[in-house]
Amino acid sequence: MDFSGSAITMAAMAGSEVTDIAAALRQVLPPECVLGRPEERRPYECDGLTAFRELPAVVVLARTAEDVRRTLLTCQRLRVPLVARGSGTGLSGGATPHPAGVLLSCARMNRVLEVDAVNRLARVEPGVPNLKVSEAAARHGLYYAPDPSSQVACSIGGNVAENSGGVHCLKYGLTVHNVLGLRGYTVDGELLELGGAAADGPGLDLLALAIGSEGLLMIVTEVIVRLIPRPPCAQLVMASFADVHSAANAVAGIIAAGIIPAGLEMMDRKATAAVEPFVHAGYDLAAAAILLVESDGTPEEVREQVQEIEQVLRGAGAGAVHVSGSEAERLLLWSGRKNAFPAAGRLSPDYYCMDGTIPRKHVGRVLEAIEQMEDRYGLRCMNVFHAGDGNLHPVILFDANEAGSWERADRFGAEILELCVALGGTITGEHGVGLEKLNSMCVQFSPAERAAFFAVKESFDPQGLLNPGKLIPTLVRCAEYGRMHVHGGALAHPGLPRF
């Protein structure tokens, strides 16, 4: 079954003009929640991956779960595609609208419904910003652990869709490890409740299936998240290395020593050069790479673990090791890492942030390969990533105004992902597939595996109305990829405008 959306586009546009879709939605929703004028819809044409832009036929600003249900029922009746969107900070084009469909924004569903300190959980709407959950739980000495770099803006619903992580995912896990339950609707308006406040439930684990499904299976209207006690103490160790291999060996050495830090991040020289003038964190600009290693727990636990971390770092060849002396300094050191992506704008007019995973032992090998790719494609790449769990975030720098620059960046990124798969990794760690990695799905997954993905999708959404053309590549696309693809030369995404 082809969920590319081409058949849906023809059916939707032939049977119902944009004005008719908007009129039908205004019959079941408050008129002010339905945006139809081009200037109203323009802000929703893309998410954080601005290379993909489409003007949606209609935008719905949902305020309640009932608004979501009525929108779904209307779209199903008219056979109109629907794409859900949170804060729009995603980096894989997962919230790119369908030109003949409805863009359903859940950003106004932004209430923290309950903080249950006794059971250490919170019930929130999907539009709640990630950081707001921890702020609401702070008076109970609790917080929500997953902390993407965009946590001040990204929504919990978007985190669920992409299975987001963050700098503390090594110790505390991804979104899937910190969400207890979901409530939402299928495409035909059926209420679906997955998981819940209890530790376990009967039947298939559809909760894990829904997390990371990128809006293809259901629309989430409520999330139950796990809260954990805030550690009484935390310190950050910063280490400088003269070469990336030594830094990579230090990462492997920390894990091999049985140490599980709260966070373990690496930044190369290009990344620190971009960040340091921006945040003045005190990074060593002469180092080929720096590691940021955090320990948290009781003061006694932190003191002992920091000593062990220092010993491993020095043994791996760290030229300098610095331990944060205050909470303010710890946060400042982290602020540089968390602002790495926006700081890339200091080096280049445009950047393309990749996301793949590899076994930790191959970190140095991949960074060396990326340096060779820089020469081959004539583009620079700065690297920041969750070194502890092998989640790479190469940031490819380019200028969209330069002819062929984006195409080279696209091929550069595809080759990085191919290398990740070849080394036993995956094409995404937390950003999702969306539109960006459709071709790369053909590299990682066999025809039988892709057929299984289609079967799951069809069981939830037989008409293929939810986020069509995303995440799961069509059989035609993979056949074309196999015929035309050469190493380092991914196909362009057909039918989608670039910049």
N, C-alpha and C positions, 0 to 999 in steps of 0.2 A: 504493500500500500504506500502511495506517495503522499507525504505530508508537506511537500514543498510549498503548497499554497497556491499554485498556478490555477488549478481547477476551481478552488474556492474564490480566487480573485475574479475569474470570469463569471461565475455564478452570482457572486455578490453584486458585482457592478452591473451585470445585465438585468438582474431582477429588482435591484433597489439602489437608487442613487443615494449619494451622501446625505442629501436633505431628508430622504425618507428614513434612513437609519436614525438620524438625529431626532426626527419627529416621533418615531416609534419609541425611542428611549425617553423622550420628554413626557410621553403618556404614562410612564411607570416610575419616573424619577422627578425630583424637583427640577424645573427647567434650568436653574442656575448651575446645576451639576453637569450639564451636557454642553460641551464646547464644540461649536461647528465652524466658526469663522477661521480662515487660514491663520490670521495673526494670533488667535487663541491656541491653535494646535501646534504652531511652530516650536514652542519651547519643549515639546515632547518628541521631537523628531529623532532623537538619539539618546543613548545613555553615555557613560564615560568613555566608550570607544566611539569617537566622533567620526571615524572613517566610514561608518555605516549610518546613512540618514534616509529616513522615509517619513513623509508627512502622513499621519494617521487620518482616516476618513472622519472619525469622531473621537473626542476625548471625553471620558466620564470621570468625574471627581467623586469617588465613592466616599460616603461619610459613615455608613453603617454596613453591617453584614447583610441586611435586607437589600441595601442598594446593590451590593455585589450579586446577590441571588437574582434580583430582577434583571440586572444587566446580562447575566448569563442566560437566563431564560429567553430574553429578547434576541440575543445573538444566535442562540440555537434555533429559534423559530425562523429567523431570517437567513440562517446559514452564513452568518457573518463572522470572520475571524476575530479573536480577542487576545490581546497581549496585556498581561498585568505588569505593573511598574510600581516600584517603591520610591526611593529617593533618586534613582537614576545614576547612582555612582558605579554601577557594574562596568567591568572592563572587557567583556566578551561580546557585546552586542545582544545580550539576552533580552533586553527590553526594547530593542529596535521595533518600531510599530510595523504593522501590516498596512500597506497603502489602501486596501479596501476594507479595513477592519476598525475595530474599536480599541483604543488604548485606555485601559482601566487603571487609573492612578489610585493607589491606596494610601497616599501620603497624608491624607486628612484623617485617616483612621489611626490616630497617634496617641491613644490613651494607655496609660499603665492602669489596668483594671484592678489588680490586686497584688500586694506583696505579702506573702505568707511566710513570716520569719520562722515560725515553728517547723514547718515542713520544708523550708528553704527553697521556695519556688516563687515565681511571679507569673501572672497572666497578663499578657499585653496584646494590643492590636498590632497588625503587621507594619503600620507606618511609624511605629515608635523608633526613634533613633537608637542605635546600639548603646551609646554612652548614657542615654537617659535611664536605661534600666538600672545600671549601677548607681546612678545618682539617686534614684528612688529607693534603692535598697541600702544605701550607705548608712542611714540612721540606725539600721539593725546590725551594722558591722558586716554586711554581706555585699557581694557584687557578682556580676555576670562575667565569666572568664574570657570568652572569645572577644578579641579586641583588634579587628582589622584596622589598618592605618587610617581608614576613612570613618572610624567609629563615631566621630562627632556628627556625621551626616548620614551614613548608611543606615538603612532601616532593617529591623529584625526580619521582616518578611523577605527582603532581598537576601539577607544572610541565610535564611532557610532555603531559598530557591537555589543559591549557589554553593551551599555548605561551606561558608566562609570560615577562615581561621584567624590568624593574627600572630603577633610576636610571642604570645604565651601559649601557643597551641601545642608546643612540644610536651609540656607537663600537663596541661589542662584540657587538651583536645580541641577538635573542631566543633562547629555548630551541631553536628549529628550526635556528639557526645554530651551536649549540654541542653538539648531540647527534650522535654519529657512528653509533650503532647501537642497536637495540632487540631484545629477545628476549621472547617471550610466547606466549600461546595464543589461538586463535580460540574461538568459542563451542562448537565441537564437539571441543575439546581438541587441535587440531592445532598443533604447534609452529611458530612463525613467527619467523624471524630476518630483520630488515630492516637494511640498512646493515652497518656493521662497522668494524673498526679501519683498513681501507684507505681511501684518499682517495675512491675511487669504486667502483661496482660495476655489474654488468650488469643489464639489464632496467629495468622501470618504477621510478620513484622513490617506492616505497610508504612509505619512511621519512618523507618530508615529509607524506604523506597521513595517516599514523598520528599524527604530532605535531599536537596541537590537535583531535583527533577526539573528545575528551571521553568516552572509554570506550565508544563506540558500535561500534567495529570489533574490538577485541582487548583482552585484559588483559595489561599489561606486567609482566614479572617480573624484568627486568634491563635496565639502561641503560648504554651506553658514552658518557661525556661527554668533551668536549674540554677540556684544561687549557691555560692560557697562563701565560707568565712574569709574575710580579708586578712591576709597574713600580717602578724604584728610587726614583722621586720622584713626588709628587702634591701639588697645591695647589688650594684651592677659592677662587673669587672670589664674593663676595656683593655684589649691587648692589640699591639701593633706587630705586623709581620712584614718581612722584606720581600716575600714572595707568596703567591696564592697557594702553592702546594703546602707550605708549612702551616698556613692558616687552616687548610682543609685537613691536614693531619691532626691538628689540634682539636678540631671538631670531632673527628673519629676517636681521638684519645680520650676526650671527656666522656663520651658515651661508653667506650670500652672500659673505663674505670668505674662504671656503675653509677655515674653521676647523672641525674636527670634535672637539669636546670629549669627554672621557670621560663627562661627564654634563652635562645642561642642563635644570634644573628651575625651575618657577615656582610660587609660592604667593601667594594674594591676602591682603588684610588680615584677613579672617575666619579664614583658616588660621593665619596667624602669631599672631593673638590667642589661638587655641586652644592652639597648641603651646608658645609661649614660657613661660607659667607652669609648664608641665609639664616641659620639658627645660632651660630657661634657656640657649638656644643663642646669644643675643645678636642676635636678629632685630630689625629696625627696625619697631616697631609702628605708626609714623606713616605708613609707606609704603603706597600702594594695592596694590603688588605688589613682591615681591622675586624676583630670579633667583639661582640657585646654579649656577655654572659651574665645572666641574672640568677641570683639565689634568693629564695624567700622561705619564710617559716618563722620559728622562734629565734630570738637573738643567738642562742647557743647553736642551733642548727645552721643558721646562716654563717656564723663565724667559722664553724668547722668546714662547711662546704666551700666557702670562699677560699680557705687555705688550700683545700684539695684542688680547686679549679686553678689557682695561681700556680701550683706545682706542675700540673699538666701543661699549662700554657707555656711556662718557661722551659719545660722539657721538650716541647715541640718547636722551640726556637723563637718565642716571642721576644722582640727587641725591647719592648716596654710594656709594663702591666700597671694599670691604674685602677684603684677601687674607689667607688663613689663614697664621699665622706658625709653626705647629707641626703635627705629625701629630695631637696630641690635639685641637687646635682644629678641624682639618679634620673629624675624626670627630664632634665635637660639633655642628658646623653641619649635617652630614648626619643626625645623630640626630633633629633636629627634623623634617626632611622625612620620615624613615622612621617617625616616630611620629605622623604627622598623623592617620591614621585613628582610632587609639585615643584621641587627644587630643580628637576630636570629642565624646566623651562628657562633656567638661567644659562643653560648650555646650548639649547637648540629651540627653534620655533615650534617643533612638534616632536612628540615621542610616542613610542608604541611599547606598552608594558606587556611582556610575555609572562607566562605562568606554566611551569612544568615541574615534574618531580623526578629525582634520580636517587639511587642508593648513595648514602653519605660518602662512601669511599671514593666516588667518582667526581667529587666537587672540583678538585684541581684539574682533572682531565677535561671537564666540560668548560671551565673558564679558559683554559688554553685553547680549546677548539673555538670558542667564541672569539678570541683574539684573531685567530686565522680567518674566521668568517668576516670580521671587520674589514680586513684587507681585501677580501674577495668581493664584498658588496660595496666597499667604499663608504661605509657608515660607521659611526662610533656607537658603542654600547656600554652603558654603566650597569653594574650588577649589585643588586641588594636582594637578600633572600633569607628565608628561614633555614639556616644551615643545619639546625638540629634535626629537622625531619626531611631535609633534602628538597625543600620547595623553592625552586629558583624563580627569581623575578628579573630577568634581563630587561633593561630599558633601552630600546633601540632609538637612537636619535636621528631625526631626518627633517627635511624641509619640504612640506607638501607643495610649496610653490615651485619647487625644482622638478622639472620633467623627469619622470621615472623614479623619483626618490621613494614614493610610497610603495611602488611595486617592488623595489629592492628591499625595503623594510619588511614587506609581507613575505617575500621569499626567505629572507634572513630568519625571521621568526619561525617559519615552517621548518627550516633546517635544524634550528635549535630543538624543536619538538621531536623531530625525527631522531635526533641524537639521544634525547631523553628516553624514547621508547627502545632504541637499540641497546641502551645500557641497563635496561630492566626497570625503567621508570614509567611515567604516565604523561599524557599531554596536558593535564591540568591538576593543580593541587587545591585551589580554592576560588579561582575566578570563573570557573564554568566553561562550557563549550560555546553556547550561544550560536552566533553566526561565525565568529572568528575562527573556530577550530573545526568546522565541519569537514574540511579536507583532511585534517590530521586524524579525525576519527577513523578514516579509511586506512590510515597507517597502523593504528593500534588494534582495531577490532576486526575479526573475521566476518565473512558474510553470515555465518550461522549466528554469531553474537549480535550482529546488527539486526537480523531477523527477529531475534528474541526481544530486542529493544522495541521494535515495531509492534510486536505482539502485546507487550505491556501497554504501550501507548494506545493501541486500538481498543484494549479492554476498558480503558478509562474514558477515551474520547474517540468513538468510532468515526465521527465525521472529520476529525482532525482540525477542529476549530481553535484549540488552545495553543497559542504561540507557534503557529505552523512554520515549518521550514527551519526550526532551530534544533540544536543538540544532536539529533539523529540524522545522519546523511542519507539521502535517498540512494536507492540502488543505482540509478542512472549516474548520480554524482560520483559514486565510488568507481563505477566502470570507466567513466571519463578520466578520473584521477589515475587509475591504473594504466590507461593507454598513453596519457600525455605527460604524466609526472616524471620528472628527472630529479636526481638528488639536488636539493636546495632550490627547487623551482615549483612551488605550489601553485595550483591554479588560482586565478582570481575568482572571487565569488560572483557568479553570473547574476545579472539583473539588479545588482545593488550599487548605488552610486558611491563614489569615492571622493571625499572631501569636496 
